[in-house]
Amino acid sequence: MKIKILLLAGSLYTTISFAQVPEDALKYSWNGPFGTARTQAIGGANGSLGGDITANFINPAGLAFFKTREFVVSPGFSMLKNKSNFRGTETSEKNNAFNLGTSGAVWGFSNRYSKWSNNAFSIAVARTANFNSSIHYTGGNNFSSYGERAAAEAAGSGLSLQDLINSNQVSIATRLASYTYLIDTLTIPGNAGPDVVSLALWNNLKNGAPYLVTQENTIKTKGGITEIALSYAANMDDKFYIGGSLGIPIVSYEKNSIFTERDATGNTNNNFDYSTLTENLTTKGVGINAKLGIIIKPAESVRLGLAIHSPTFYGLKDTYSASMTTNTENYVHPNNSTITATSDLVTQGASPEYKYDLASPWKVLLSGSYVLHEVEDVKQQKGFLTADIEYVNYKSNKYTSADNSLPSDYYTGVNKSIKDYYKSAFNFRVGGELKFTTLMARLGFAYYSNPYKDSELKGRKMFASGGLGYRNKGFFVDLTYVLALNRDVDFPYRLPDKANTFAAIKGTGGNIAMTFGVKF
């Protein structure tokens, strides 16, 4: 596994101290296509097509194509398998979950007394981000240790280890590392010392012996972002369409991780056997955003769309708990080599909570569609081809404090890390449909490009989809399968003074989506 030095200097060191790290911002803005089964079947490319309730969340101008009322519901089932490569060792983990796709109602009505000949209101709900995932990786590491992260933070605080245990100036994980003697103040021969040192390395470094630890990380996440949208759209002479929506995303996220580091040297008398850190993080919150869009028809069969998505302004609260168990063999006491501590112990029973605000990036969407045999009666249309190009500046994610639970300059460091860590990127979606009277066949593809600035971090998301649809006498049903091929990275910890190791994650799986609808 390649290791790349991330030159984030002091700002990255700050991000390891408390709850939020750069990935926490990315999970709110780097997500794949969603929508009704029809929209997912065409790769999520609904920016200029219109006539689907998913337009609430992509380009609300598309709602102005509705001339009647419509109600839809979209159940789904996702299956995901993550393969991880950590320092040359490959592992895999599976996760399955039910979900509710885009559902809601549209009220379209005509106005023959105005040049705005058609208007539409809509209320819809959609799962815009799915956090259900399981990741597991393991491997031998002779390059770095989690204990080094705790030692570096403790040393940087300027506090004694005794004072550090009850101080809010360092992370709970580092305070647990001090309490369980994963780290201690010791002297390494040849150094001026004393230094704060990881017990996982100290005895080997002291004796000039090579060190090797086996590291294992299991991460399970669940939840998602469920957004409620209220929209209005209108069209002028079926040539110019305009619409806007107000979105209220509701965040529910839970992460449970177990990271274990074991001595792999075979030495049973080097003052370190293993240490396990268990962490539980829950994030709850709500946000608000706006979307504006237009669609024009320069020719009867051509539709061109432009949509702008404002940042989503989230108000979030994290609740955190942790425990650590460390076995230092005979370092502390021959008869008491294993020590366990929980976050309750170092916080005097209080549950740590962090309230903060997050602004996600602006998005700009350009799209185009070509409709085969474009006529007012959609029953006579033969199909379409459609494509979207989306621009997102991932480095513009920005945190601000909502309380005084963290030092005043904490989020300054996090935001600098985000700017250094991420970049802007383009996402592409394309799809098509062929109609055979009451039956339809659809294909689609979506590509979400790499948001990471560092070329060693190769992230991307790809989705290939296909589906069938049936429409007759005001009733319709659509069935879609989406194959996901994703690639990302996970850092078990970060170090301020040396290269960081990471696991490469390849996710494969599928999503089965079905939509039932009725026009009335």
ABEGO torsion letter per residue (X at the ends): XBBBBBBAEAAAAAAAABABBAAAAAAAABBBBBEBAAAAAAGGBAAAAEGBAAAAAABAAAAAABABBBBBBBBBBBBBBBBBBBGGBBBBBBBBBBBBBBBEBBBBBBBAABABABBBBBBBBBBABBABBBBBBBEBBAABBAAAAAAAAAAAAGBBAAAAAABAABBAAAAAAAAAGABBBBBBBGBAOBBBBBAAAAAAAAAGBBBBBBBBBBBBBBEEBBBBBBBBBBBBGGABBBBBBBBBBBBBBBBBBBBBBBBAAGBAAAGBABBBBBBBBBBBEBBBBBBBBBBBBABAABBBBBBBBBBBBBBBBBBBBBBBBBBAEAAABAABABBBBBAAAAAGGBBBBBBBBBBBBBBBBBBBBBBBGBBABAAABAEBBBBBBBBBBAAABBBBBABAABBAAAAAAAAAAAAAABBBBBBBBBBBBBBBGABBBBBBBBBBBBABABAABBBBBBBBBBBBBBBBGGBBBBBBBBBBBBBBBBBABBBAABBBBBBBBBBBEBBBBBBBBBBX
